[in-house]
């Protein structure tokens, strides 16, 4: 990964961690739109920050807002559904404690919970089916076990 892109991503994460969420997301989105930027690295940062925004919204009982953030996290982390995290991106795990390997799965689980919280049962079921269809076998097993614990 290009060092300049990496530093811009780090700056956006620092802004996010300083509760400057809108500014951080604007910077990451602009960087992700740049054809010279690493799309996987940008996707991981977008997904991680959207996941955090979704958790904030969900904890504030703003379930529909959370759905939007979790959906964006699922989309941005889709490359991780069936592949390993590139070694160069493990720096985000070291620096920020992010579980990048579980990012896509976690985003899907949070999306399903938010849909249920918003009373959107049909969409929650469709999201579960999508996650199952797109997952590697080990993730499917994990999703099945997790789904059995959901209160309906």
For each residue, the residues with C-beta under 8 A, 3 or more apart:
1: 5 6 38 41 88 89
2: 5 6 36 37 38
3: 6 7
4: 7 8
5: 1 2 8 9 31 36 37 38 41 42
6: 1 2 3 9 10 41 91
7: 3 4 10 11
8: 4 5 11 12 27 31
9: 5 6 12 13 28 31 41 42 45
10: 6 7 13 14 95
11: 7 8 14 15 27
12: 8 9 15 16 24 25 27 28 31 45 49
13: 9 10 16 17 24 45 49 96
14: 10 11 17 18
15: 11 12 18 20 23 24 27
16: 12 13 19 20 21 24 25 49 52
17: 13 14
18: 14 15
19: 16
20: 15 16 23 24
21: 16 24 25 49 53
22: 25 26
23: 15 20 26 27
24: 12 13 15 16 20 21 27 28 49
25: 12 16 21 22 28 29 46 49 50 53
26: 22 23 29 30
27: 8 11 12 15 23 24 30 31
28: 9 12 24 25 31 32 42 45 46 49
29: 25 26 32 33 46
30: 26 27 33 34
31: 5 8 9 12 27 28 34 37 42
32: 28 29 37 39 42 43 46
33: 29 30
34: 30 31 37
35:
36: 2 5
37: 2 5 31 32 34 41 42
38: 1 2 5 41 42
39: 32 42 43
40: 43 44 79 86 89
41: 1 5 6 9 37 38 44 45 88 89
42: 5 9 28 31 32 37 38 39 45 46
43: 32 39 40 46 47 76 77 78 79
44: 40 41 47 48 76 77 80 85 89 92 98 100 103
45: 9 12 13 28 41 42 48 49 92
46: 25 28 29 32 42 43 49 50 72 73 76
47: 43 44 50 51 72 73 74 76 77 103 104 107
48: 44 45 51 52 73 92 96 98 100 103
49: 12 13 16 21 24 25 28 45 46 52 53
50: 25 46 47 53 54 69 70 72 73 76 107
51: 47 48 54 55 69 70 73 103 106 107 110
52: 16 48 49 55 56
53: 21 25 49 50 56 57 69
54: 50 51 57 58 66 67 68 69 70 73 107 110 111 114
55: 51 52 58 59 66 110
56: 52 53 59 60
57: 53 54 60 62 63 65 66 69 114
58: 54 55 61 62 63 66 110 113 114 117
59: 55 56
60: 56 57
61: 58 117
62: 57 58 65 66
63: 57 58 66 67 114 115 117 118
64: 67 68 114 118
65: 57 62 68 69
66: 54 55 57 58 62 63 69 70 110 114 117 118
67: 54 63 64 70 71 111 114 115 118 120
68: 54 64 65 71 72
69: 50 51 53 54 57 65 66 72 73
70: 50 51 54 66 67 73 74 107 108 110 111 114
71: 67 68 74 75 111
72: 46 47 50 68 69 75 76
73: 46 47 48 50 51 54 69 70 76 77 103 107 110 111
74: 47 70 71 77 78 104 107 108 111
75: 71 72 78
76: 43 44 46 47 50 72 73
77: 43 44 47 73 74 80 81 103 104 107
78: 43 74 75 81 104 134
79: 40 43 83
80: 44 77 83 85 100 101 103 104
81: 77 78 104 134 135 136 139
82: 134 135 136
83: 79 80
84: 101
85: 44 80 89 90 93 100 101
86: 40 89
87: 90
88: 1 41 91
89: 1 40 41 44 85 86 92 100
90: 85 87 93 94 100
91: 6 88 94 95
92: 44 45 48 89 95 96 98 100
93: 85 90 96 97 98 99 100
94: 90 91
95: 10 91 92
96: 13 48 92 93
97: 93
98: 44 48 92 93 103
99: 93 102 103 106
100: 44 48 80 85 89 90 92 93 103
101: 80 84 85
102: 99 105 106
103: 44 47 48 51 73 77 80 98 99 100 106 107
104: 47 74 77 78 80 81 107 108 139
105: 102 108 109 131 135 139 142 143
106: 51 99 102 103 109 110
107: 47 50 51 54 70 73 74 77 103 104 110 111
108: 70 74 104 105 111 112 127 128 130 131 143
109: 105 106 112 113 143 146
110: 51 54 55 58 66 70 73 106 107 113 114
111: 54 67 70 71 73 74 107 108 114 115 127
112: 108 109 115 116 124 127 128 131 147 150
113: 58 109 110 116 117 150
114: 54 57 58 63 64 66 67 70 110 111 117 118
115: 63 67 111 112 118 120 121 123 124 127
116: 112 113 119 120 121 124 150 152
117: 58 61 63 66 113 114
118: 63 64 66 67 114 115
119: 116
120: 67 115 116 123 124
121: 115 116 124 125
122: 125 126
123: 115 120 126 127
124: 112 115 116 120 121 127 128
125: 121 122 128 129
126: 122 123 129 130
127: 108 111 112 115 123 124 130 131
128: 108 112 124 125 131 132 143 147
129: 125 126 132 133
130: 108 126 127 133 134
131: 105 108 112 127 128 134 135 139 143
132: 128 129 135 140 143 144
133: 129 130
134: 78 81 82 130 131
135: 81 82 105 131 132 139 140 143
136: 81 82 139 140
137: 140 141
138: 141 142
139: 81 104 105 131 135 136 142 143
140: 132 135 136 137 143 144
141: 137 138 144 145
142: 105 138 139 145 146
143: 105 108 109 128 131 132 135 139 140 146 147
144: 132 140 141 147 148
145: 141 142 148 149
146: 109 142 143 149 150
147: 112 128 143 144 150
148: 144 145
149: 145 146
150: 112 113 116 146 147
151:
152: 116
